[in-house]
Amino acid sequence: MKQIKLCITGCMGRMGMQLIKSSKKNKNFELVALTENRLINKKINGVKPELNSEAAFKKTDVIIDFTIPKCTIEIIKIASKLKKKVVIGTTGFNRNQENLIKKYSKKIAILKAGNMSLGVNLLMYLTEIASKSLNDEYLSKIFEVHHKHKKDYPSGTALMLGKGIADGKNKNLYNLIGKKFLNKKSFPYGKKINFNSIRKGEIIGEHEVKFSSGKEIITLNHEAFDRALYSDGALTASKWLMKKKPGLYSMRDLLNFS
């Protein structure tokens, strides 16, 4: 099989460096471009980082992006012009940015996921099933823990799980988001979905969904130990996306959950 020409944006970030490491071990990919939001005067794995531009993206088949929302929108704008496929692992988008991603996906194939892990996407699927199965007596809340460097909260994964709850009830997530707590020891259930985010140490990621009727509590959870979990998932997504027509896809499409 012909190697897929890969570009990694935000190459000096935590996920950027992990993606470089994982792509080096994966024979399906040839790393041809790296970008950063500032000039880097050294080569990484034989590739000199560039700024996001048509010149940087022109030689690639697929772009993997784990940056920040403003940067991601800039990247898909250029990718759309060049008809390049994009895997988005960036989180923290506002509603307007989400709409822009949908708009660009009419021109190019985009796979966007708040989390690239198989286990987390299975957890989202189970969350949706639980939400659909439980009546309105059951209130829900979501707890997540990440390393101290993570800026956005709730995490993209926590919001994915919130969407699982909303989809189970056939409701819009934005109408179900309740209070967003940061670094609280405990937090309440509510009629809407409350979130609590902990930022400490170097924790890769922990997520927990709870449903309570007041008489019982149902808990679904996932814990990640290795960042390679996400980079390997992003590479799997990139390979899968190569055969897809323009559209907005998710890990759920890749995993073929019904």
C-alpha positions in Angstrom: 0.0 0.0 0.0 1.2 3.5 -0.9 2.2 5.5 2.2 -0.2 8.3 3.3 1.6 11.7 3.3 0.9 13.2 6.7 1.0 16.7 8.2 0.9 17.3 12.0 -0.1 20.7 13.1 0.9 22.1 16.6 3.9 19.9 16.3 5.6 21.2 19.4 2.6 20.6 21.7 2.1 17.5 23.9 -0.1 15.7 21.4 2.0 17.0 18.4 5.1 15.4 19.8 3.2 12.2 20.6 1.8 12.0 17.1 5.3 12.4 15.6 6.5 9.5 17.8 3.5 7.3 16.8 3.7 8.1 13.1 7.4 7.2 13.0 6.4 3.6 14.2 3.5 3.3 11.7 4.5 2.1 8.2 1.3 3.4 6.7 2.4 7.0 7.0 5.2 9.2 5.7 5.6 12.4 7.7 6.1 15.2 5.1 5.1 18.4 7.0 4.9 19.9 10.5 3.5 23.2 11.4 3.5 25.5 14.5 2.3 29.0 15.2 5.8 30.3 15.5 9.0 29.7 13.5 11.1 26.8 14.7 14.8 26.8 13.6 15.4 23.1 13.8 14.4 19.9 12.0 12.2 17.3 13.8 12.6 13.8 12.4 14.1 15.4 9.3 11.2 17.8 8.8 11.5 21.5 9.3 8.3 23.0 10.9 6.5 25.7 9.0 3.7 28.1 9.7 0.2 27.0 8.6 0.0 27.8 4.9 -0.9 26.4 1.5 2.8 25.7 0.9 3.0 23.5 4.1 -0.2 21.6 3.4 0.2 21.2 -0.4 2.4 18.1 -0.2 0.1 16.2 2.3 -2.8 13.8 1.9 -4.2 14.3 5.4 -3.7 16.8 8.3 -3.9 15.8 11.9 -4.8 18.8 14.1 -4.6 18.9 17.9 -4.2 22.7 18.5 -6.7 25.4 19.6 -10.1 26.2 18.0 -8.9 29.5 16.4 -6.0 27.7 14.8 -8.1 24.7 13.7 -10.5 27.0 11.8 -7.5 28.6 10.0 -6.2 25.1 9.1 -9.5 23.7 7.7 -9.9 26.9 5.7 -6.6 26.3 3.9 -7.3 22.5 3.7 -10.6 23.2 2.1 -9.0 25.3 -0.6 -6.5 22.5 -1.3 -9.0 19.6 -0.9 -7.0 18.0 1.9 -8.6 15.7 4.5 -8.4 16.7 8.2 -8.6 14.8 11.4 -9.5 17.1 14.3 -8.7 16.3 17.9 -8.9 19.9 19.1 -11.5 20.6 21.7 -13.2 23.7 23.2 -15.1 24.9 20.1 -17.9 27.4 20.4 -21.2 27.0 18.5 -20.1 29.3 15.7 -16.9 27.4 15.2 -18.8 24.1 15.2 -21.0 25.5 12.4 -17.9 26.6 10.4 -16.5 23.0 10.6 -19.8 21.7 9.3 -19.6 24.2 6.5 -16.1 23.2 5.4 -17.0 19.5 5.7 -19.2 20.0 2.6 -16.0 20.5 0.6 -13.6 18.1 2.3 -13.7 14.9 4.5 -13.3 15.9 8.2 -13.2 13.4 11.1 -13.7 15.3 14.4 -13.6 13.7 17.8 -13.3 15.0 21.3 -11.4 11.8 22.0 -9.7 9.4 19.7 -9.8 6.4 22.1 -11.8 3.3 21.2 -12.7 2.9 24.9 -14.0 6.4 25.3 -16.1 6.1 22.2 -17.5 2.9 23.5 -18.2 4.7 26.8 -20.1 7.4 24.9 -22.2 4.7 23.1 -23.0 2.9 26.5 -23.8 6.3 28.0 -26.4 6.9 25.2 -27.9 3.5 25.7 -28.2 4.1 29.5 -29.7 7.5 29.0 -32.2 6.1 26.6 -33.1 3.2 28.9 -33.5 5.2 32.1 -36.6 7.4 32.8 -36.7 11.0 33.8 -36.4 10.2 37.5 -32.7 9.6 36.8 -30.5 12.7 37.0 -27.0 12.7 35.5 -23.7 14.4 36.0 -20.2 14.1 34.5 -16.8 14.2 36.3 -13.4 14.5 34.5 -9.7 14.8 35.5 -6.9 16.0 33.3 -3.3 17.3 33.7 -2.7 20.8 35.1 -1.7 22.1 31.6 -5.2 21.6 30.0 -6.9 24.9 29.7 -10.4 24.2 28.5 -13.1 22.7 30.7 -15.3 20.7 30.6 -13.0 18.5 28.4 -14.0 17.7 24.9 -14.5 14.1 26.1 -16.8 15.2 28.9 -18.9 17.1 26.4 -18.9 14.0 24.1 -20.4 12.1 27.0 -22.9 14.8 27.6 -23.9 14.5 24.0 -24.4 10.8 24.6 -26.8 11.6 27.4 -28.6 14.2 25.3 -28.8 11.9 22.3 -30.3 9.1 24.5 -33.1 11.6 25.5 -33.4 12.8 21.9 -32.5 16.3 23.0 -29.9 19.0 22.1 -26.8 19.0 24.2 -26.6 22.8 24.4 -30.1 22.8 26.0 -29.0 20.3 28.6 -25.7 21.7 29.8 -26.0 22.7 33.4 -23.4 24.1 35.8 -19.6 23.8 35.0 -17.5 23.4 38.1 -13.7 23.5 38.3 -11.7 21.7 41.0 -14.6 21.0 43.3 -14.4 18.1 45.8 -18.1 17.3 45.2 -20.8 18.6 43.0 -24.6 18.0 42.7 -26.9 16.3 40.3 -29.3 18.6 38.5 -32.2 18.7 36.1 -29.6 19.5 33.5 -26.2 17.9 33.2 -23.7 19.3 35.7 -19.9 19.0 35.0 -17.0 19.0 37.4 -13.4 19.3 36.0 -10.3 18.6 38.0 -6.9 19.9 36.8 -3.9 18.4 38.6 -0.5 16.8 38.1 0.2 15.0 34.8 -3.0 12.8 34.6 -3.7 11.7 31.1 -7.5 11.5 31.5 -10.3 10.1 33.7 -14.0 10.4 32.9 -17.0 9.3 34.8 -20.8 9.5 34.0 -23.2 9.0 36.9 -27.0 8.4 36.8 -29.0 8.6 40.0 -32.6 8.1 40.9 -32.1 8.8 44.6 -32.5 5.1 45.3 -29.5 3.9 43.2 -26.5 5.2 41.3 -25.3 3.8 38.0 -21.6 4.7 37.1 -19.8 4.4 33.8 -16.1 5.3 33.7 -12.9 5.3 31.7 -9.3 5.9 32.6 -6.4 6.5 30.2 -2.8 5.7 31.1 -0.9 6.4 27.9 -1.1 9.4 25.5 -0.3 7.0 22.6 -3.9 5.8 23.0 -5.0 9.1 21.3 -2.2 9.4 18.7 -2.7 5.8 17.6 -6.5 6.5 17.3 -5.8 9.6 15.3 -3.6 7.7 12.8 -6.3 5.0 12.5 -8.8 7.7 11.8 -6.5 9.3 9.2 -6.2 6.0 7.3 -9.9 5.4 7.4 -10.7 8.9 6.2 -8.5 8.5 3.1 -11.4 6.5 1.5 -14.1 8.9 2.4 -16.0 11.6 0.4 -16.5 15.1 1.8 -18.5 15.1 5.0 -18.2 15.4 8.8 -17.4 12.1 10.4 -16.7 10.8 14.0 -15.0 7.9 15.6 -18.4 6.4 15.9 -18.6 6.2 12.1 -15.2 4.6 12.0 -16.1 2.0 14.7 -19.5 1.4 13.1 -21.5 1.6 16.3 -25.2 1.3 15.3 
